[in-house]
Amino acid sequence: MSIFITGATGFLGSHVARVLAEQGADLRLLVRRTSNLKNLEGLRADTATGDLRDAASLEKAMAGCEVVFHVAADYRLWVRDPQEMYLSNVEGTRAILAAARKNAIRCVVYTSSVATIGFTNNGHPADENSPVSLSDMIGHYKRSKFMAEQVALEAGKGGLRVVTVNPTTPVGEQDIKPTPTGRIILDFLKRKFPAYVETGLNLVDVRECALGHIAAMEKGRSGERYILGGEDLTLKQILDKLGAISGVPSPTVKLPYFVAYAAGLVDETFSGRLLGREPRATVETVRMGKKKMWASSAKAERELGWKTVPADNALRRAVEWFRANAYV
């Protein structure tokens, strides 16, 4: 089977590519001229140079393939020019789907995010049917992913087979950038986590998440979306697990919401707007933290054969990888 993958140089995409390679697929990977290719080392695959913002390059790179995994996304919680994020995440997805139609692709697996799911303040796990709208999306990343997901869902109900997956919070090795979640782990290892806030995440093993993508290709229904999740944990529980794994003390001081909000405002103003660097904390991330992002993968369990697993092994591999690759 010939498969085209976007985002294979990144964290989750590299795992999707390796699982498919292990299963014997012929891979063609979209890379930009400026891409860091470290995550592709030792991977048997062809590469095609292109960009999500260049529709012609996508159509050419995809030619002759049977299946597309669109994993690439601009995943940042702060960006100086928000339009750049919408061009990649929304218009890039639209361009991928247009190229898939022209190349008679038989299945597109689109990687959305749990960020597009409707969460509540009561901590009850959300699912694919939880009420949600664009107005619920906090920040440009969430808004752009929500808009892109709507494009993918419409395409999946309009003749092109498109299956959407919504990973929760992947953790594990090869988080090369790192992602915002990887930075939580990295900041903890660097002892830059003196306090915590009351929030919660659902952590999914990145290897399991990659397998879930393949299950979506094989069993998923077009026009549907599937949450690929793992273990619901508070931030404090995550930090305690990291402490037990790494030997670094877990913080014991809990910040009140208003203090965290003020810290985010200061960091965003000075680091982001004045110095042009990505802040460690922003007002939007603090606002997002008011809701525990806990989710149910029951639909994926029923239809894809998905199985949830504890996060400990993935956290351990993440810690070991960051240390082995001189991030700490």
C-alpha positions as CSV (number, residue, x, y, z in Angstrom):
1,M,0.0,0.0,0.0
2,S,1.3,3.4,-1.0
3,I,0.7,6.0,1.8
4,F,1.3,9.8,1.8
5,I,2.0,11.3,5.2
6,T,2.2,15.0,6.3
7,G,3.8,15.8,9.6
8,A,6.1,12.8,9.7
9,T,9.1,14.9,10.8
10,G,7.1,15.9,13.9
11,F,6.2,14.1,17.1
12,L,3.0,12.1,16.5
13,G,3.5,12.0,12.7
14,S,6.9,10.2,13.1
15,H,5.3,7.5,15.1
16,V,2.5,7.1,12.6
17,A,5.1,6.7,9.9
18,R,7.2,4.1,11.8
19,V,4.1,2.0,12.6
20,L,3.1,2.0,8.9
21,A,6.7,1.2,7.8
22,E,6.8,-1.7,10.2
23,Q,3.6,-3.0,8.6
24,G,5.3,-2.9,5.2
25,A,3.7,0.2,3.7
26,D,5.4,2.2,1.0
27,L,5.7,5.7,2.4
28,R,6.0,9.1,0.8
29,L,6.6,11.8,3.4
30,L,5.9,15.5,2.9
31,V,8.9,17.6,4.1
32,R,9.6,21.3,3.8
33,R,13.0,22.6,2.7
34,T,13.6,23.8,6.3
35,S,12.3,20.6,8.0
36,N,14.5,19.0,10.7
37,L,14.8,15.4,9.5
38,K,16.1,13.9,12.8
39,N,12.8,11.9,13.4
40,L,13.2,10.2,10.0
41,E,16.6,8.7,10.7
42,G,16.6,5.0,9.8
43,L,13.1,5.1,8.4
44,R,12.5,3.4,5.1
45,A,10.5,6.0,3.1
46,D,10.6,8.4,0.2
47,T,10.3,12.1,0.8
48,A,8.6,14.8,-1.3
49,T,9.4,18.5,-0.8
50,G,6.3,20.7,-0.5
51,D,4.3,22.8,1.8
52,L,0.7,22.9,3.1
53,R,0.4,26.4,1.7
54,D,1.4,25.3,-1.8
55,A,-1.5,23.4,-3.3
56,A,0.4,22.5,-6.4
57,S,3.2,20.9,-4.4
58,L,0.7,18.8,-2.5
59,E,-1.1,17.5,-5.6
60,K,2.3,16.5,-7.2
61,A,3.7,14.9,-4.0
62,M,0.5,12.9,-3.4
63,A,0.3,11.5,-7.0
64,G,0.2,7.7,-7.1
65,C,-0.6,7.2,-3.5
66,E,-3.7,5.3,-2.2
67,V,-4.1,6.6,1.4
68,V,-3.3,9.9,3.1
69,F,-2.5,10.6,6.8
70,H,-2.7,14.3,7.3
71,V,-1.0,14.7,10.7
72,A,0.8,18.0,10.2
73,A,-0.4,21.0,12.1
74,D,0.9,24.3,13.5
75,Y,0.7,23.4,17.2
76,R,1.6,26.4,19.3
77,L,-0.2,28.1,22.1
78,W,1.2,31.5,21.2
79,V,2.0,32.9,17.8
80,R,3.0,36.5,16.8
81,D,1.0,36.4,13.6
82,P,-2.2,34.3,14.0
83,Q,-2.9,34.3,10.3
84,E,0.1,32.0,9.8
85,M,-1.6,29.4,11.9
86,Y,-4.9,29.6,10.0
87,L,-3.1,29.3,6.7
88,S,-1.4,26.0,7.8
89,N,-4.1,24.4,9.8
90,V,-7.3,25.4,8.0
91,E,-6.3,26.2,4.4
92,G,-3.6,23.5,4.5
93,T,-6.3,20.9,5.4
94,R,-8.5,22.2,2.6
95,A,-5.6,21.9,0.1
96,I,-4.8,18.4,1.3
97,L,-8.4,17.3,0.7
98,A,-8.6,18.9,-2.7
99,A,-5.4,17.2,-3.7
100,A,-6.8,13.9,-2.4
101,R,-9.9,14.3,-4.6
102,K,-7.8,15.0,-7.7
103,N,-5.6,12.0,-7.0
104,A,-8.5,9.6,-6.3
105,I,-7.2,8.9,-2.8
106,R,-9.4,6.1,-1.3
107,C,-9.0,7.2,2.3
108,V,-7.8,10.3,4.3
109,V,-7.2,10.0,8.0
110,Y,-7.2,13.5,9.4
111,T,-5.6,14.2,12.7
112,S,-7.7,16.7,14.6
113,S,-7.3,17.3,18.4
114,V,-9.2,16.8,21.6
115,A,-9.0,20.6,21.8
116,T,-12.1,20.7,19.4
117,I,-14.2,18.7,21.9
118,G,-16.8,20.4,24.2
119,F,-15.4,20.4,27.8
120,T,-17.3,21.5,30.9
121,N,-16.3,23.0,34.2
122,N,-17.6,20.0,36.2
123,G,-14.8,17.6,35.2
124,H,-17.1,15.1,33.5
125,P,-15.3,13.4,30.6
126,A,-16.3,14.8,27.3
127,D,-17.0,12.7,24.2
128,E,-17.7,13.2,20.4
129,N,-21.3,14.3,21.1
130,S,-20.6,16.9,23.8
131,P,-22.1,20.3,22.7
132,V,-19.5,22.6,21.3
133,S,-19.1,25.5,18.9
134,L,-16.4,27.8,17.5
135,S,-17.2,30.3,20.2
136,D,-16.1,27.8,22.8
137,M,-12.6,27.6,21.4
138,I,-10.0,29.6,23.4
139,G,-7.0,30.7,21.4
140,H,-6.0,30.6,17.8
141,Y,-4.7,27.0,17.9
142,K,-8.1,25.6,19.1
143,R,-10.0,27.8,16.7
144,S,-7.9,26.9,13.7
145,K,-8.2,23.2,14.5
146,F,-12.0,23.4,15.0
147,M,-12.3,25.1,11.7
148,A,-10.1,22.6,10.0
149,E,-12.0,19.7,11.5
150,Q,-15.3,21.1,10.1
151,V,-13.7,21.1,6.7
152,A,-12.6,17.4,7.1
153,L,-16.0,16.3,8.5
154,E,-17.9,18.0,5.6
155,A,-15.5,16.3,3.1
156,G,-16.1,12.9,4.7
157,K,-19.8,13.3,4.3
158,G,-19.5,14.6,0.7
159,G,-18.1,11.7,-1.2
160,L,-14.4,11.5,-0.1
161,R,-13.7,8.9,2.6
162,V,-12.3,11.0,5.4
163,V,-12.0,9.6,9.0
164,T,-11.1,12.1,11.7
165,V,-9.2,11.2,14.9
166,N,-9.0,13.4,18.0
167,P,-5.9,12.5,20.0
168,T,-5.9,13.8,23.6
169,T,-2.5,14.7,24.8
170,P,0.2,12.5,23.3
171,V,3.4,11.8,25.4
172,G,6.4,9.8,24.7
173,E,9.7,9.9,22.9
174,Q,10.7,11.9,19.7
175,D,9.0,15.1,20.8
176,I,11.6,17.0,18.9
177,K,10.3,20.6,19.1
178,P,9.0,19.9,21.8
179,T,5.2,20.3,21.8
180,P,3.5,22.4,24.5
181,T,2.9,19.2,26.4
182,G,6.5,18.1,26.0
183,R,7.6,21.5,27.4
184,I,5.7,20.7,30.6
185,I,7.8,17.6,31.0
186,L,11.0,19.5,30.0
187,D,10.3,22.4,32.3
188,F,9.7,19.9,35.2
189,L,13.0,18.2,34.5
190,K,14.8,21.6,34.4
191,R,13.2,22.4,37.8
192,K,11.3,25.3,36.3
193,F,8.0,24.1,37.8
194,P,7.9,25.6,41.3
195,A,4.1,25.5,41.5
196,Y,1.1,24.1,39.8
197,V,-2.5,25.0,39.0
198,E,-5.7,23.0,39.4
199,T,-6.3,21.6,36.0
200,G,-6.4,18.2,34.2
201,L,-5.3,16.5,31.0
202,N,-5.9,13.1,29.4
203,L,-2.5,11.6,28.5
204,V,-2.3,9.1,25.7
205,D,0.8,7.1,24.8
206,V,2.1,8.4,21.5
207,R,2.8,4.8,20.2
208,E,-0.8,3.7,21.0
209,C,-2.1,6.9,19.4
210,A,-0.2,6.0,16.1
211,L,-1.8,2.5,16.2
212,G,-5.2,4.2,16.6
213,H,-4.6,6.1,13.4
214,I,-4.1,2.9,11.5
215,A,-7.3,1.4,13.1
216,A,-9.1,4.5,11.9
217,M,-8.0,3.8,8.3
218,E,-9.1,0.2,8.5
219,K,-12.3,0.5,10.5
220,G,-13.4,4.1,10.9
221,R,-16.5,5.5,9.3
222,S,-16.3,8.4,6.9
223,G,-17.5,11.7,8.2
224,E,-17.1,10.6,11.8
225,R,-14.5,11.5,14.5
226,Y,-12.9,9.3,17.2
227,I,-11.3,10.4,20.4
228,L,-8.0,8.5,21.0
229,G,-7.4,9.0,24.7
230,G,-5.7,7.4,27.6
231,E,-5.6,8.3,31.3
232,D,-7.4,11.2,32.9
233,L,-5.0,13.0,35.3
234,T,-4.8,16.2,37.2
235,L,-1.7,18.3,36.5
236,K,-0.5,17.5,40.1
237,Q,-0.9,13.8,39.4
238,I,1.2,14.2,36.2
239,L,3.9,16.1,38.1
240,D,4.0,13.5,40.9
241,K,4.4,10.7,38.3
242,L,7.2,12.6,36.7
243,G,8.8,13.1,40.1
244,A,8.7,9.4,40.8
245,I,10.2,8.6,37.4
246,S,12.9,11.3,37.3
247,G,13.8,11.8,41.0
248,V,13.1,15.6,40.6
249,P,10.9,16.8,43.4
250,S,7.3,17.5,42.5
251,P,6.0,21.0,43.5
252,T,3.7,21.2,46.5
253,V,2.5,24.8,46.1
254,K,-0.8,25.3,44.2
255,L,-1.3,28.7,42.5
256,P,-4.7,30.4,42.8
257,Y,-6.2,31.1,39.4
258,F,-5.8,34.8,39.6
259,V,-2.1,34.5,40.3
260,A,-1.6,32.1,37.4
261,Y,-3.6,34.6,35.2
262,A,-1.4,37.5,36.2
263,A,1.8,35.5,35.6
264,G,0.5,34.5,32.1
265,L,-0.3,38.2,31.3
266,V,3.2,39.3,32.4
267,D,5.0,36.5,30.5
268,E,2.9,37.1,27.4
269,T,3.5,40.8,27.4
270,F,7.3,40.8,28.1
271,S,8.4,37.5,26.4
272,G,5.9,37.5,23.6
273,R,5.1,41.0,22.6
274,L,8.3,42.8,23.7
275,L,11.0,40.2,23.1
276,G,9.4,38.2,20.3
277,R,9.9,34.8,22.1
278,E,7.2,32.2,22.8
279,P,6.1,32.7,26.4
280,R,6.1,29.8,28.8
281,A,2.7,30.8,30.0
282,T,-0.1,32.9,28.3
283,V,-3.4,34.2,29.4
284,E,-5.1,31.8,27.0
285,T,-3.4,28.7,28.4
286,V,-4.5,29.7,31.9
287,R,-8.0,30.2,30.7
288,M,-8.0,26.8,29.0
289,G,-6.8,25.3,32.3
290,K,-10.0,26.2,34.1
291,K,-11.6,23.2,32.4
292,K,-10.2,19.7,33.0
293,M,-9.6,18.3,29.5
294,W,-10.8,14.8,30.4
295,A,-12.3,12.7,27.6
296,S,-14.0,9.3,26.9
297,S,-12.7,7.0,24.2
298,A,-15.7,4.8,24.3
299,K,-16.6,5.3,20.7
300,A,-13.1,4.4,19.5
301,E,-13.2,1.3,21.8
302,R,-16.5,0.2,20.2
303,E,-15.7,0.9,16.6
304,L,-11.9,0.8,16.2
305,G,-10.9,-1.7,18.9
306,W,-9.1,1.0,20.8
307,K,-7.7,0.2,24.3
308,T,-6.8,2.8,26.8
309,V,-3.6,2.3,28.7
310,P,-1.9,4.1,31.7
311,A,0.4,7.0,31.0
312,D,3.4,5.8,33.1
313,N,5.3,4.1,30.4
314,A,4.9,6.9,28.0
315,L,6.0,9.5,30.6
316,R,9.1,7.3,31.4
317,R,10.1,7.1,27.7
318,A,9.6,10.9,27.4
319,V,11.9,11.6,30.3
320,E,14.5,9.1,29.1
321,W,14.4,10.6,25.5
322,F,14.8,14.2,26.6
323,R,17.7,13.3,28.9
324,A,19.4,11.1,26.2
325,N,19.1,13.8,23.6
326,A,20.6,16.6,25.8
327,Y,17.4,18.6,26.2
328,V,18.1,18.6,30.0
